[in-house]
Structure formats: structure tokens, C-alpha cells
Amino acid sequence: MFSLILLKLAAILLMVAIGYVAGKKGWLGPNDPARVISYAAFYIFVPALLFRTTSRLDLAAMPWGTLVAFFVPVAGLMIAVYLWQRRHRDLPTAAPSVRAITAVFGNTVQLGIPMAVAMFGEAGLAIHLTIVSLHALVLLTILTAVVELDLARERARQGAADAHIGRMLADTARKTVIHPVVLPILAGLAWNAASIPMPAVLDEVLVSLGQAVVPMCLVLIGLSLAQYGLKGGAQGAVTLTLLKLVLLPAVVLVVGRWGFGLSGLPLSVVVMAAALPTGNNAMIFSQRYQAQEGETTAATALSTFAFALTAPAWLWAVTHLH
């Protein structure tokens, strides 16, 4: 059952290693290649993937009860981590949001899809794909609004922006919508609602750009590890990894089973989706706001390694609840 997942895990770690060697050897030049690639992913490749995904959603077929049982505890823990981190006054303004996304945003595509296929078959994959389709929309949109509001408050405190609450909120709303993650999601949903056929040429472009997201982000992890190392962010990375691989699936299990009454296959799928390691979007988010880059990169790599140990435990737990 785990052979396909282990194969994917090995391939992921190999691509990270390639990026690490490229960073150490300076193959991509001396001018901060990790940040250049991060910007390319954030402004070109990820938006293409998000727009195409949301433009093709079949909203009528969504298992909304199962999705609510997944996203309510995930978003709840995300906000809890954010509020906890805001108590640390010595952190950069964007750091609480970066740590919150690192603690909950899972690798639902590269590891999640093969995991769902191997463990649960087509029926489980169908449920997992609905989670994937809303994953970035829900989590990144919430945290983008939160971090932009925090940054607006900070600018107001420094006198660099109008402190009037109405203008500050309007500025935050504008920056939340006109954003390389949120805007393509909203545009895709609008395209979906209008039922406009996707031109073949445009679809081919979007597919090609979207396919580059995974290898680009994995190489970026390696480049970032080479640049930032593990020492500075090791302690925070361990804490975030424990939140992601241990606390989050436990919260989803408890809330899903006893809060929303899930059982059987839907419960197994949502718990295992929550048990996935930190996804690449957390690192891109940290690069975008230039906060906790080393820590987030380390947490992404560490949680990916540790997933091989925690995944069997969570699979055993959900199968013994049936």
C-alpha cells in the first residue's frame, strides 16, 4: 500500500537534493536565485494552476458536509496558531501568518493524491480531490487578508499610511483581492460561474504552466535550504512539524468524528489529508512576505521526512475507528 507513496516521497526528496546542490554550487548565479524562482512561481506558475483548477470545479457535486468537517478544524487551528504567535512581539509583522500557514497547509497534490489512490482507491481519491480544489482558496485567502491587515496596521503605526480605519480596511481589501494567489482563484470562479468554454490554446498554456509548479517548488526548497540552512530555524521547524503532523490530524479526527459525525471512508480521507506534510505554498508565502523563510523551508523538508513515520500511525488510527 505504501510503495507508491514511498516512491513519490523518494522522488520529492531527490528533487529537493538537486536544488540544494545547485544552490551550494552556485549553478544559478550569485544574485539570490531562490527569491527569483519564488517570485516566478508566485506571479506566473501558481496563478495559472489556481485559475485552471477553480475554473473547472463542479460545485454542484461537492460533498459539502465532508468539506466543512475538514476545513472548520483546519482553519480553526490556523487562526489559533496565528493568535498564539501574535503574542510574540519580537517577530516580524508577517511571521504569525507565515507560521500559521506552515502549521496547516498540506502537500495535498504531490503526496496527497498518490496517498489517496494507494490507500482508498477511486472513491477516496474523489473526496481528496474536492479538498484539493478548495485548499488554497480557503486557507490562502484567509491568511492573505490577515497578513495584509497586519501590514496595513504596521504601516499606519509608522506613519507611512493613513491610519483612518475605513481607508485601512479598504486598502487591505484591495490588496487581498489584487493578489497573485487570490485574484486567479476569484477569476477562475467567475469563469466557472459564467460557463464559458476554455479556449484550447489558453488551456494548453495553463496546463503547461501548472505542470511546472511542482518541480519548481521542490527545487526551490533545496535552494532555500542551501541559502538559509537549518540551524537558525531548526527549533521553530520542529514545533511547526509537530503541529502539522500530530496536532492537526488529531484535531480533524476529533472534530470530524464527534463534531460532524463522519465515519468510514470520508473520515479516513479527511484525517489523512490533514496528516500530510507541509506543502510548498507555505514556503512561497514566506518568501512573498520575507518572513521566517529559513524556518518555513526547514519545516517543509523536516515534515516531509517525518511523514514516512507518522502516516502509518494515522492510517492505523482511522481504520480502527470504523
C-alpha positions in Angstrom: 0.0 0.0 0.0 2.8 2.4 0.8 5.1 1.5 -2.1 3.7 4.2 -4.4 3.8 6.8 -1.6 7.4 5.9 -0.7 8.3 6.2 -4.4 6.8 9.6 -4.6 8.5 10.6 -1.3 11.9 9.5 -2.7 11.3 11.4 -5.9 10.4 14.6 -3.9 13.5 14.4 -1.7 15.7 13.8 -4.8 14.4 17.0 -6.4 15.0 18.9 -3.2 18.5 17.5 -3.2 19.1 18.7 -6.7 18.0 22.2 -5.7 20.3 22.0 -2.7 23.3 21.0 -4.7 22.5 23.7 -7.3 22.4 26.3 -4.5 25.6 25.2 -2.9 27.5 25.0 -6.2 26.2 28.4 -7.3 24.9 27.0 -10.6 22.1 29.6 -10.8 24.3 32.6 -10.2 25.1 34.7 -7.1 22.0 37.0 -7.2 19.6 35.3 -4.8 18.2 32.7 -7.3 15.8 31.3 -4.6 14.0 34.6 -4.4 13.9 35.0 -8.2 12.4 31.5 -8.6 10.0 32.1 -5.8 8.7 35.3 -7.5 8.3 33.4 -10.8 6.3 30.7 -9.1 4.2 33.2 -7.1 3.4 35.5 -10.0 3.3 33.2 -13.0 3.1 29.5 -12.5 1.0 29.1 -9.3 -1.7 31.6 -10.6 -2.0 29.6 -13.8 -2.6 26.4 -11.8 -5.1 28.0 -9.4 -7.1 29.7 -12.2 -7.4 26.5 -14.2 -8.3 24.4 -11.1 -11.1 26.8 -9.9 -12.5 27.3 -13.5 -13.1 23.6 -13.8 -14.8 22.9 -10.4 -18.1 21.1 -10.4 -19.6 23.0 -7.5 -22.9 21.0 -7.6 -21.1 17.7 -7.0 -19.1 18.8 -3.9 -19.5 16.7 -0.7 -20.1 19.9 1.3 -20.6 18.1 4.6 -17.3 16.4 4.4 -15.5 19.5 3.3 -16.9 21.5 6.2 -15.7 18.8 8.6 -12.2 19.2 7.2 -11.9 23.0 6.7 -13.5 24.1 10.0 -10.9 22.4 12.3 -8.1 23.2 9.9 -9.0 26.9 9.6 -9.7 27.0 13.4 -6.2 25.6 14.2 -4.7 28.0 11.7 -6.3 31.0 13.4 -5.3 29.6 16.8 -1.6 29.4 15.7 -1.8 32.9 14.3 -3.2 34.3 17.5 -0.6 32.4 19.6 2.2 33.7 17.5 0.9 37.3 17.7 1.8 37.3 21.4 5.5 37.3 20.4 6.1 41.0 19.9 9.7 40.4 18.7 8.6 38.7 15.5 8.3 40.4 12.1 4.8 41.6 11.3 4.1 38.8 8.8 5.6 36.0 10.9 2.4 34.9 12.7 0.6 34.4 9.4 3.6 32.5 7.9 3.8 30.2 10.9 0.1 29.6 10.8 0.1 28.6 7.1 3.2 26.4 7.7 1.3 24.5 10.5 -1.7 23.7 8.4 -1.1 23.9 4.7 -0.5 20.3 3.5 1.1 18.8 0.4 -2.2 17.7 -0.9 -1.1 17.2 -4.5 2.4 15.7 -4.7 1.9 13.3 -1.8 -1.8 13.6 -1.2 -3.0 12.3 -4.5 -0.9 9.2 -4.7 -1.6 8.6 -1.0 -5.4 8.7 -1.6 -5.1 6.4 -4.6 -2.9 3.9 -2.8 -5.0 3.8 0.5 -8.5 4.5 -0.6 -8.9 3.8 -4.3 -11.0 5.9 -6.7 -13.8 6.6 -4.1 -11.3 8.1 -1.7 -9.4 10.0 -4.4 -12.7 11.7 -5.4 -13.1 13.0 -1.9 -9.5 14.0 -1.7 -9.6 16.0 -4.9 -12.5 18.1 -3.6 -10.3 19.0 -0.7 -7.5 19.9 -3.1 -9.8 22.1 -5.2 -10.7 24.3 -2.2 -7.4 24.0 -0.2 -5.7 27.2 -1.5 -8.9 29.1 -1.9 -9.9 28.7 1.7 -6.6 28.8 3.6 -4.5 31.2 1.5 -7.4 33.7 1.1 -8.0 33.9 4.8 -4.3 34.4 5.7 -3.7 36.8 2.8 -6.4 39.0 4.2 -5.0 38.6 7.8 -1.4 39.4 6.8 -2.3 42.3 4.6 -4.3 43.8 7.5 -1.4 43.3 9.9 0.9 45.0 7.4 -1.5 47.9 7.0 -1.7 48.4 10.7 2.1 48.4 10.9 2.4 51.0 8.1 -0.2 53.1 10.0 1.8 52.9 13.2 4.9 54.0 11.4 3.1 56.9 9.8 3.6 55.7 6.3 -0.1 55.2 5.6 -3.3 56.8 6.5 -4.4 55.5 9.9 -8.1 56.0 9.3 -9.8 52.7 9.9 -12.0 52.9 6.8 -9.2 53.6 4.4 -7.0 51.0 6.1 -9.7 48.3 5.6 -10.3 49.4 2.0 -6.6 49.2 1.3 -6.4 45.7 2.9 -9.4 44.5 0.9 -7.8 45.8 -2.3 -4.5 44.1 -1.6 -6.2 40.9 -0.6 -8.2 40.7 -3.9 -5.4 42.1 -6.2 -3.1 39.4 -5.1 -1.3 36.7 -7.2 -3.0 33.9 -5.3 -6.4 35.2 -4.5 -7.1 37.0 -7.8 -6.7 33.9 -10.1 -8.9 31.9 -7.7 -11.6 34.6 -7.9 -11.2 34.9 -11.7 -11.4 31.1 -12.1 -14.6 31.0 -10.0 -16.1 33.8 -12.1 -15.2 32.0 -15.3 -16.7 28.8 -13.9 -20.0 30.7 -13.0 -20.2 32.2 -16.5 -19.9 28.7 -18.0 -17.5 30.0 -20.7 -15.7 27.3 -22.7 -11.9 27.4 -22.2 -10.2 28.1 -25.5 -7.9 25.2 -26.4 -4.8 27.4 -26.7 -5.4 29.1 -23.3 -6.0 25.7 -21.7 -2.8 24.3 -23.1 -0.8 27.3 -21.8 -2.4 27.0 -18.3 -1.7 23.2 -18.2 1.9 23.7 -19.2 2.5 26.5 -16.6 0.7 24.5 -13.9 2.8 21.4 -14.5 5.9 23.4 -13.8 4.8 24.3 -10.3 5.7 21.1 -8.5 9.3 20.6 -9.7 10.0 24.3 -9.5 8.8 24.5 -5.9 10.8 21.4 -4.9 14.0 22.7 -6.4 13.2 26.0 -4.6 13.1 24.1 -1.3 16.6 22.8 -2.0 17.9 26.2 -3.0 16.4 27.8 0.1 17.9 25.1 2.3 21.3 25.8 0.8 20.9 29.6 1.4 19.3 29.6 4.8 20.5 26.3 6.3 18.7 24.5 9.2 20.4 26.0 12.3 18.5 29.3 12.5 15.1 27.8 12.1 15.5 24.3 13.5 13.7 24.8 16.8 10.7 26.5 15.1 10.7 23.9 12.3 10.4 21.1 14.9 7.4 22.8 16.6 5.7 23.5 13.3 6.3 19.9 12.1 4.7 18.6 15.3 1.7 20.9 14.8 1.3 19.8 11.2 1.8 16.0 11.5 0.5 15.3 15.0 -1.9 18.0 16.3 -3.7 18.9 13.1 -4.8 15.4 12.1 -5.8 14.8 15.8 -8.0 17.9 15.7 -9.5 16.9 12.4 -10.2 13.4 13.7 -11.9 14.5 16.8 -13.9 17.3 15.2 -14.8 15.2 12.1 -15.8 12.1 14.1 -17.5 13.5 17.1 -18.4 17.0 15.9 -19.7 16.3 12.4 -20.4 12.6 12.7 -18.1 11.5 9.9 -17.2 7.8 9.7 -15.8 5.3 7.3 -14.2 6.5 4.1 -14.9 10.2 4.4 -13.4 10.3 7.9 -10.3 8.4 6.8 -9.7 10.7 3.8 -10.0 13.9 5.7 -7.7 12.7 8.6 -5.1 11.5 6.2 -5.3 14.8 4.2 -4.7 16.7 7.4 -1.7 14.3 8.2 0.2 15.3 5.1 3.5 17.3 5.5 3.7 21.0 4.9 3.1 22.0 1.3 5.2 24.2 -0.9 2.7 27.1 -0.8 3.8 27.8 2.8 7.3 28.4 1.6 6.2 30.6 -1.3 4.0 32.6 1.2 7.0 33.1 3.4 9.2 34.3 0.5 6.4 36.6 -0.6 6.3 38.4 2.7 10.0 37.9 3.5 9.4 36.4 7.0 10.6 33.1 8.5 12.0 31.8 5.1 14.6 29.6 6.7 12.2 28.2 9.3 9.5 27.5 6.8 11.9 25.8 4.4 13.2 23.7 7.2 9.7 22.8 8.4 8.7 21.8 4.8 11.7 19.5 4.5 11.5 18.1 8.0 7.8 17.3 7.9 8.3 15.6 4.5 10.9 13.2 6.0 8.8 12.7 9.2 5.7 11.9 7.2 7.0 8.4 6.4 6.9 7.7 10.2 3.6 9.4 11.1 1.4 8.3 8.1 1.2 4.6 9.2 0.2 5.6 12.7 -2.7 7.8 11.5 -3.8 5.2 9.0 -3.9 2.7 11.8 -5.9 5.1 13.9 -8.6 5.8 11.3 -9.0 2.2 10.3 -9.6 1.1 13.9 -12.3 3.6 14.3 -14.5 2.0 11.7 
